[in-house]
Amino acid sequence: MKLNIIFLVFLLSSMLNFGQELTDSQRDKLNKIAIQDVPKDGPGIAVGIVQNGEIIYTKYAGYANLKDSVHIGKMSRFNIASNGKQFTAFAVLTLVEKNKLSLEDDLRKYLPNLYKNIKHPIKIKHLLNHSSGVRGVYDLWNLQGITWWKQKFSNADAMELLAKQQDVNFVPGSKYSYNNSNYILLTQIIEKVTGTSFVAYTNKLFKKLNMPNTSFVNDYKNIKGQIAKPYFNFDTWTTYEWTCNLHGDGNLFSTLEDQLQWEKLLQTLKSKHFSKEILAKSQELIENTSIQNYGYGVEFGEHKNELYRFHGGSTGAWKAITARFKTGNFTVVTMINTGKIDPMMQTLQMADVLLNKTDSKETFPIVPATIGEKVTNEDILGIYRTKSGYIMKFEEREGDVYMIRSGRNDIKLVRESDNVFQQWNDAPFKQEFTKNEEGIMQITAYYPTVPPFTLTRIESDLSTFDFSALNGTFLNAETDVLFTIKNIEKENYQITIDNKKRNGLLVYPNEMLVDAYNLSFEKDSAGNINEIRVTSRRIENVRFVRK
């Protein structure tokens, strides 16, 4: 009897410590999901699942190199982009554990030439969970008219531009705003503390983690191994040369095998070189901050009522997703080298197989609950905006309503009912027009894969505004960018940013929209507008002064 009890305890322990065996049905479903969007004779995917510390599934499909007919396999290295942030954060944690730095340290303890005008502390913990308020260097380059991926930028180039910034987007620690600059700054702090390059320090970490084919890239001419080349399809498959040396915020090349090794360590908390405390902490929220959706290079979310930790990476045609589920103690890792696959959708579909939720739907509505009061085409025309600043414009052309969004083709809408329209070529994308409590027209957009979101029409009185008051040239000394503003007719303006002309639309007496930019301004005591503030995505209130 005693032997039977001992055997039972051993058996239960084994079941807990090793990955469960997939059923034939589960494996078949996973295989179908993995290859569902992999084109014939095209680039593809590497995907794997770790459960209870054991690899229970891997699938490789498609080509790593079309020219040489090399298939994606165990040794294929992908650029997992921002998914590499978790390893930059882990490097910081190793230094914290050795008491070489503190998360409460101000970044200027190590980089004293930055943000001298900012009185609030900008702590390392703020960089880690994107609450620092520092401006996004990629967005600053965009403001300068520079396409960063066409350059050969390094972290030194990023630091040169960040060093010129005299202000931040918001009070550090006051809110979350995802921003790659945070993790570039962390690389510089790590270099100051360790006295070695960030790449050299993290290479030692990867060796100890038993991830021999993983490394951040600071020299694009020296990327080793079998690279899964990135491919876009514009009638034919097209690749391109990667020439970026920016790193720490991304630019991490790795294999699926290495990423699954990392997941095994996180699930078992067993390593020869790292304590279980530091491995566990890397998956937690950061203490003594108000940010509840981002930790050490890891996001916190919910899928079909299941809590999970995740992060995505995307740069060009390379994309990667890691999703860690508490229920079932499993992780799905997906890496692709094609712009034709949505890795997040596939990853969550695979998670549904293990969660036994393949037939369940998201809990948000995908169609309007009722039909509302009838609206005419004229009733709904105008510009609408979300609280976060996302813009949709609706205008009438030859009797049809068109939806206009930045960076997308203009789309004709088809009336479905009294106050509901749909996209002519994508019926599930529905637009419901109603009035809010203030009587202002609003639109709620519905789609099967995205929770509904609402935009409110911009309504303002410009009858007394002097449209010529904005004419002139404005300079931002931090980026050396010039804005020239010229009124064309009433609320319509032409904006020239370093010789590139754009259309501007005055929406309020103190606000103008220019493509992806929001311009705000106030009149001084003399009634003149001598300063404008520019906001776009990851830069806020960049100050331009009239010349």
Secondary structure, DSSP 4 states (H G I P E B T S, - for coil): -HHHHHHHHHHHHHHHHSPPPPPHHHHHHHHHHHHTTPPTTSB-EEEEEEETTEEEEEEEESEEETTTTEEP-TTEEEE-GGGGHHHHHHHHHHHHHTTS--TTSBGGGT-TTS-TT--S--BHHHHHTT-S-PPPHHHHHHHTT--GGGS---HHHHHHHHTT----SS-TTSS----THHHHHHHHHHHHHHSS-HHHHHHHHHHHTT-TT-EE-S-GGG--SEE---EEESSSEEE--------SSS-EEE-HHHHHHHHHHHHH---SSS-HHHHHHTTSBPTTSS--SBBSS-EEEEETTEEEEEEEEEETTEEEEEEEETTTTEEEEEEE-BTT--HHHHHHHHHHHHHT-TT---SS-SS-SS------HHHH-EEEE-TT--EEEEEEETTEEEEE-TTS--EEEEE-SSSEEEETTEEEEEEEEEE-TTS-EEEEEEETTEEEEEEEE-----TT--GGGG-EEEEETTTTEEEEEEEEETTEEEEEETTEEEEEEEEETTEEEETTEEEEE---TTS---EEEEEETTEEEEEEEE-
